[in-house]
Amino acid sequence: MKDSTAHLSHPTAVLAFILASYLMIAFDISVVITGLPEIQNSLGFSATGLSWVQNAYTLVSGGLLLLGSRTGDILGRRRMFIVGIALFTVASTAVGLAPSASWLIGARAFQGVGAAILAPTTLALLSANFEGDERTRALAYYGAVAGAGVSVGLVLGGILTSWISWRVGFFINVPIGIAMILGALHYLAETEMHPSHFDLAGATSSTLGMTALVYGIVRSATAGWSDSFTIVALTAGTLLLVFFVLNEWRAEQPIMPLHLFGNRERVGAYSARMLFLGATLGFVFFTTQFLQGVNNYTPFKAGLAFLPMTVANFAAAFTIPRLTRQFGNSRLLASGIFITLMGMAWISHLSADTHYLTGIALPMVVLGIGQGITMGPLTASGIVGVTKEDAGAASGLVNVAHQLGGSLGLAILVTVFATASSTTLDAQQLLAHRIATSLAAGTVMLAIGLVIVFALIVRPSNIFRIPGTK
């Protein structure tokens, strides 16, 4: 039986469902961020424990993404697309109803299960339905959604938190999820199923390994690196991840085929994506706290403060198809990360006296342009040269790098935040100092990502080639 998604009569509808579902995921990462101070006050989170509102979601999602990508190949991508949306919608309702910190963290982890199924399925459906220039445009829109969804979530999350409650941002997913399920049943055709075995050992070891590793890093911020629980967590995480790699090497049908790492461009894209997402997620996490904790903005005003980045992100993302044809994917990717690096370096000079326009808004414009340019080419490089048989696994790896990069990066930056101290500053000045130090560490992450892109993706001989010449 042929893959029926390859020749659907409603390509616009298919693209709309793919983008809308991914928008739900990207939006959900950030809609909670502008509400974090309110969540901390209402549910009793500690300063470092607050990061688990994000990490519970991203760790479970990232750890199960590879297994989620295989479920689409084995059970059918339309079926798993619907299952992913249904789980995500139910979990969103549970988050909105959370009466305690532990409930919220558990519900966020359950959301991660839905995202782990949904995210790689959307990218695999995109790869199967579009080719050539159409795929370039579709990937540009996909990248735009990844960045713009986060930006829109920040703005809308602030508005909802101030006017109603942070909980409403999750209840929004309920009617959208129901509409998406009904639409998918009507417009999406089922793909060919490939009976196979699920690599449960790989899924379990990767999820537990990353969770232990991130827990150890976050715990070190308060307990120190010599703490016995910190050491045990870091050791267990490392051993589990080593076991995962060995398991994938020997498994008959691995969730992460190691031959996908045989392509330098894909390896560079996965590595750069992890660093890029770690830095940019850290940026929104800490900038929100700066705006509310140092500048005393309301959640509504803090959400609106991200508009310069949102607008710039949208504008830049929709130029990607034309810029890709003119400059090529690799040089565009390097340029996008470089621009993001400049914006991050600029905003890392925050202090308690920083003016919004010159010290925050203008750097946000630069960051928005960089993010809008980067995400599409970064996604394209992550699936370059893969066969249809590996489309699901490659899509899973792109999303794993996305989610786990955010978790690991945020854990590292939270540790930097907690260890940056000064005895000569008052409370607001100290908060600003710690946030600035964390953003400086994010700048270093982006710099390392740029080096990786140049080393593994951009061919030096082509860096300064004039567009249109051979």
ABEGO torsion letter per residue (X at the ends): XBBAAABBABAAAAAAAAAAAAAAAAAAAAAAAAAAAAAAAAAGBBAAAAAAAAAAAAAAAAAAAAAAAAAAAAAEAAAAAAAAAAAAAAAAAAAAABABAAAAAAAAAAAAAAAAAAAAAAAAAAAAABBEAAAAAAAAAAAAAAAAAAAAAAAAAAAAAAABBAAAAAAAAAAAAAAAAAAAAAABBBBBBBBBBBBAAAAAAAAAAAAAAAAAAAAAAAAEAABAAAAAAAAAAAAAAAAAAAAAAABABBABBAAAAABAAAAAAAAAAAAAAAAAAAAAAAAAAAAAAAAGBBAAAAAAAAAAAAAAAAAAAAAAAAAAAAAEAAAAAAAAAAAAAAAAAAAAABBAABBAAAAAAAAAAAAAAAAAAAAAAAAAAAABGBBAAAAAAAAAAAAAAAAAAAAAAAAAAAAAAAABBBAABBAAAAAAAAAAAAAAAAAAAAAAAAAAAAAAABBAAAAABBBGBX
